[in-house]
Amino acid sequence: MLSLHGYVAAEPELGKPDTGGQVVYVLELAKRFSRLGRRVDLVTRRFEDQPEVDEVNENFRVWRIPFGGSEFIRKEEMHDHLEDFVTNFLSASRNRSTQYDVVYSHYWDAGRAGQKIAEELGIPHVHTPHSLGWWKQATMGEEMTAEEMEETYRFEERIRTEFLVYQTCDHVIATTEPQTELLQEHYDVLERHITVIPPGMDENRFSPTRKEEQALLRDEYGFEANDILILGRMAANKGYDLALTAMPTVFELVPEARLVAAIGGEESDQDLEGVNELRRLARELSIDEKIKWVQYVPDKRLVNTYRAASVFALPSRYEPFGMVAIEAMACGTPTVVTVHGGLFDLIEFGRHALYADPFRPAEFGAMMALPLLHEKLAQELSVEGARFARRNFGWTGIAKRILGIFDTVQQSPQI
């Protein structure tokens, strides 16, 4: 397994730059693959003072290969160093006489490297995009000029590389049906070369709690009875500014409501700058006093943070799936998602969750307010949302489906 950007570790520092849902995804899958009897090297980049290897269990290790120097490299600039990674990895694996059956890469940086490695070793290559450059570029809006967008995100290079990876790898695992459609329409991928398998979540960890316990958690975690939670990394596509513009509608319907904004990573100056921009917007909207700002939620507090909230909202402009929404639903928290995300096509409105267009602030605000206004609706969303999330997105079942693809491409690489 290849996942090159961010801080990948047996115990990941979630919230650090480029360290979020994808890191959780690859780690959980690797753990399940190892439980199911497969030997797994999760290969990533070695930088700063990280050790070479994290031995997770007898079948699974995180193996770090040095390239690109000793400092952090943001994912948009990773491709400048990929040739060095391929060379260093192949040299190290051959010195260790390690033999692999399949390469499974994640995101376009690792996809490019994974294809070269697979060709060199003569083994199949399976790829999960996680997000698509074409979709991200198309949904960025007008927040920056085309020149600024290219300088920051390097979409031209990314989309060209994605096309080559998707055309030449043996199989693409998409996370949603809309992603499959985009792969076919904008990257010319054959339908038979794509399988849709959604991300998973740890159903043993993310689970509901009784109302009596929820009241205690609210006291402990500083939540109030009508608090709406938004949570995640600081990124333009997450739509936090759109959530803020929707809040006046919430306050009109539920004056005692409050927004808990748990946004950004730990000790990240870039994230702090983004949060400060959001705080300026909140002051312009005259709602800052109705917002509780929390820059970072440690992983050990994450489950109870979901449980303590009355509503969870995911206001993304662009979201290939939205794992935080599934986690919140699994914890029994009524959830509002966006029509611009992959989860939208899977849920039943009013039963599993609610959805709205975040580009229509009044609509999105009304959806966030509904569970606060109607207790029976909140109870329905809590029970059915948790049942839906736990039944459909447990990691072991997801891992078994992916292993089936590995077995197929090994038997017939022309799938």
C-alpha positions, 0 to 999 in steps of 0.5 A, a space after each residue: 500500500 502506498 500513501 505518501 503525503 501527510 504524517 502516516 503512522 501506526 498512531 497518526 497525528 490526525 489534524 496535522 497538514 495533509 493528515 486526515 481521512 485518507 490516513 485513517 482509510 489506509 491504516 484501517 484497511 491495512 489493519 483489516 487486511 492483516 487480520 484477514 491473513 495478508 502481509 501488508 507494507 504501508 509505504 510512506 515518506 520518511 521526514 523530520 524525526 520519524 523512525 524508519 518502521 512502525 511494527 503494527 503487528 506480525 502482518 503489518 508495518 508502516 515503512 518510511 522511505 526517505 526522499 525530498 529532504 527532511 522537511 514536510 512537503 505539501 501534497 501539491 508539491 510531492 510529485 516533484 520528488 516521486 522519481 526519487 521515491 520510486 528509486 529509493 523504494 525499489 532499491 530498499 525492497 530488493 536489498 531486503 528481498 521483499 516480494 509483493 503480489 499487488 501494489 495498492 496506491 492512494 491519491 494521485 501522487 502515490 498513483 504515479 509512483 505505484 504505476 512505475 513500481 508495478 511495471 518494474 516489478 511486473 505485478 498488478 496495480 490497483 488505485 483509489 483516487 480519494 478525490 479527483 483533480 477535475 472535480 476539485 478544480 470545477 467546484 472551487 468557485 471564484 475564490 481565486 483566479 485561474 493563475 492563483 489556483 494553478 500555482 496553489 494546486 497545480 491542477 494541470 499537472 495533477 489532471 494529466 497525471 491522474 489520466 495516465 494513472 487511471 488509464 494504465 493501472 489494472 483497476 480503480 476503486 472509486 468511493 462513490 457512484 458520482 466519482 465513477 461517472 466522472 472517471 468515465 466522462 472526464 478521464 475516459 476510464 472503462 466502466 469494467 475497470 472501476 468498482 465502487 467500494 465506499 470507505 469504512 469506519 470502526 463500528 466498535 469505536 463509533 457508536 451511539 450513547 444513551 441520552 443520560 450519558 449524552 447529558 454528562 458528556 455535554 457537561 464534560 465537553 462544554 456543549 449545550 443542548 442546541 449545539 451544531 458541530 462542524 469538524 475537520 481540517 481547514 480546507 477551502 472545499 470543506 465549506 465552513 464559510 458557507 456554514 457560517 452564512 447559513 447560521 443566521 437562518 438557524 438563529 432565526 428558527 432556534 434563537 438558543 442554538 450555537 455553532 461549535 466550530 472544531 476546525 483545523 489541525 494542531 499547531 498549524 499556522 496555515 490552519 490558524 490563518 484560515 480559522 481567523 478568516 472565518 472568525 472575521 466572516 462571523 464578525 461581519 455576520 454579527 454571529 461570532 458571539 454564538 460560535 464556540 471556536 475549537 481549533 483541534 479535537 484530539 483523536 481520543 476525544 473525537 467520538 465523545 465530541 460527536 456524541 455531545 453535539 445535537 446536530 453534525 453538519 458537513 457543508 462541503 463544496 466538494 467532498 468525494 465521500 465525507 467520512 466525518 459524517 459517517 462517523 457522526 451518524 454512527 455515534 447517533 448524532 443527527 447529520 446534515 450533509 451536502 448535495 455536492 458530496 458522495 454520501 448524498 446519493 446513498 442516504 434516505 432523506 429524513 430517515 438516515 440524514 438530511 441534506 441541502 445545497 450549501 450554496 443556498 445558505 437559507 436552505 442549509 440553515 433550515 436543515 441544520 435547524 430541523 432536528 433542533 425543532 422536532 424531537 421525533 425527527 432527531 430521534 429518527 435520524 439518530 437511530 436510523 442514521 447509526 444503523 445505516 452507518 454501522 451496517 454499511 460502512 464497517 471496515 472488515 466488510 470493506 476490506 474483504 471486498 477490496 481483497 476480492 479485487 486484488 485476487 481478481 487482478 492477480 489472476 487476470 491483470 487485464 480486468 
